[in-house]
Structure formats: C-alpha cells, structure tokens
Amino acid sequence: MTDRVAQFTEFRQRMNERILSEDNQVVRRFFALDTQTYKDGALDHKTKELLGLVASMVLRCDDCISYHIAQCQQAGVSREEFFETFSVALVVGGSIVIPHLRRGVDFLDQISAQGEV
C-alpha cells in the first residue's frame, strides 16, 4: 500500500476508534446513521457511494473524497464509472472542484496500482 493510502487508512481507523471510545451518544448515533445510510436499499451500496463521492467533491472535502473513492473501488466501481462520476461533480461544483479532482484521481491511481484499500 502506498504511503498516502496507508496513512489515510491508518489515521481514519485509529481516530474513529478513539472518537467512538468516548461516552457520547450523539457522535455514536451519527456514525451509526452514516453506516446505515450506505447500505443497500432502494438504491444499492455502489450507487450510494458514488453519490457520496459527488457530494464530497462538491463540498471539497479531501478526506471524504478519499474515503468514498476507497469505498467505491471496494464496491466494484470501474474507472469509466469513476470518471463519469467526476464529470458530474465538476458540472455541479464548477472549476473549484478541479484541485480536489486532481488529489482524488491521484488517490484512485495509488489504490488501483496496489489493488488494496
């Protein structure tokens, strides 16, 4: 796993565990809501992750973009599907999304090269 992918994955896991170790029901419930939201329903998991990726790009959250790219790859999203999704984010968010697109594609390339998340 590349350094960036490994660092992101390790930090996210460590901090999620740390945050959830606190006795705060609001935080725990929000994390649970997030988990439940991406499960199969009327929309399948893959579609929901692609929606999350678009929203993350438009909101310009690099951590969220990386997370959803990793989840999308695990859900079987093809390179063509990624780039169609990126195009939706660009149309919705405009040129301000381009720097986040660059970092997102770099993250996707690193994950794809390793075949891991």
NULO-490412 format. One line per 3 residues: their letters; for each residue z, x, y of C-alpha. Coordinates in nm, 3 decimals, decimal comma. Layout:
! residues N
A = Z X Y | ...
END
This chain:
! residues 117
MTD = 0,000 0,000 0,000 | -0,085 0,136 0,345 | 0,195 0,227 0,582
RVA = 0,130 -0,067 0,814 | 0,119 -0,320 0,532 | 0,423 -0,169 0,360
QFT = 0,623 -0,151 0,683 | 0,537 -0,509 0,776 | 0,623 -0,642 0,431
EFR = 0,949 -0,448 0,402 | 1,068 -0,532 0,754 | 0,987 -0,902 0,717
QRM = 1,166 -0,929 0,383 | 1,469 -0,731 0,498 | 1,510 -0,924 0,821
NER = 1,456 -1,264 0,658 | 1,732 -1,181 0,411 | 1,955 -1,064 0,696
ILS = 1,891 -1,373 0,907 | 1,943 -1,611 0,616 | 2,272 -1,439 0,527
EDN = 2,424 -1,589 0,842 | 2,601 -1,923 0,819 | 2,361 -2,114 1,045
QVV = 2,218 -2,437 0,910 | 1,960 -2,477 1,189 | 1,799 -2,143 1,106
RRF = 1,813 -2,211 0,732 | 1,663 -2,556 0,775 | 1,382 -2,424 0,993
FAL = 1,296 -2,156 0,734 | 1,301 -2,425 0,462 | 1,080 -2,652 0,673
DTQ = 0,831 -2,370 0,718 | 0,824 -2,309 0,341 | 0,779 -2,680 0,265
TYK = 0,503 -2,720 0,523 | 0,267 -2,480 0,346 | 0,299 -2,639 0,000
DGA = 0,011 -2,841 -0,144 | -0,006 -3,197 -0,015 | -0,295 -3,396 0,129
LDH = -0,414 -3,051 0,239 | -0,399 -2,769 -0,011 | -0,198 -2,450 0,043
KTK = -0,509 -2,243 0,119 | -0,623 -2,481 0,394 | -0,276 -2,490 0,548
ELL = -0,260 -2,109 0,557 | -0,600 -2,098 0,729 | -0,469 -2,348 0,986
GLV = -0,161 -2,130 1,032 | -0,386 -1,829 1,085 | -0,586 -2,006 1,357
ASM = -0,271 -2,124 1,532 | -0,118 -1,775 1,512 | -0,429 -1,616 1,661
VLR = -0,447 -1,870 1,944 | -0,075 -1,819 2,012 | -0,134 -1,441 1,994
CDD = 0,149 -1,361 1,751 | 0,053 -1,043 1,565 | 0,337 -1,076 1,311
CIS = 0,231 -1,433 1,235 | -0,134 -1,328 1,209 | -0,045 -1,053 0,960
YHI = 0,173 -1,293 0,760 | -0,097 -1,559 0,739 | -0,366 -1,305 0,653
AQC = -0,150 -1,186 0,363 | -0,080 -1,544 0,252 | -0,447 -1,637 0,283
QQA = -0,551 -1,341 0,072 | -0,299 -1,439 -0,195 | -0,438 -1,795 -0,181
GVS = -0,786 -1,661 -0,258 | -0,949 -1,680 0,084 | -1,283 -1,498 0,081
REE = -1,400 -1,258 0,350 | -1,653 -1,518 0,466 | -1,377 -1,779 0,495
FFE = -1,162 -1,535 0,693 | -1,441 -1,471 0,942 | -1,523 -1,840 0,982
TFS = -1,153 -1,895 1,050 | -1,152 -1,609 1,302 | -1,450 -1,770 1,476
VAL = -1,259 -2,099 1,511 | -0,965 -1,910 1,663 | -1,197 -1,736 1,909
VVG = -1,361 -2,061 2,018 | -1,024 -2,234 2,059 | -0,838 -1,941 2,215
GSI = -1,111 -1,760 2,405 | -1,158 -1,391 2,468 | -0,781 -1,328 2,498
VIP = -0,777 -1,359 2,117 | -1,007 -1,055 2,070 | -0,731 -0,785 2,070
HLR = -0,540 -0,988 1,809 | -0,860 -1,033 1,609 | -0,902 -0,653 1,605
RGV = -0,550 -0,599 1,471 | -0,589 -0,887 1,227 | -0,914 -0,751 1,083
DFL = -0,756 -0,407 1,057 | -0,464 -0,559 0,863 | -0,706 -0,754 0,641
DQI = -0,906 -0,436 0,573 | -0,591 -0,249 0,476 | -0,472 -0,524 0,242
SAQ = -0,817 -0,565 0,093 | -0,851 -0,192 0,031 | -0,526 -0,195 -0,164
GEV = -0,567 -0,531 -0,330 | -0,196 -0,588 -0,256 | 0,037 -0,773 -0,027
END
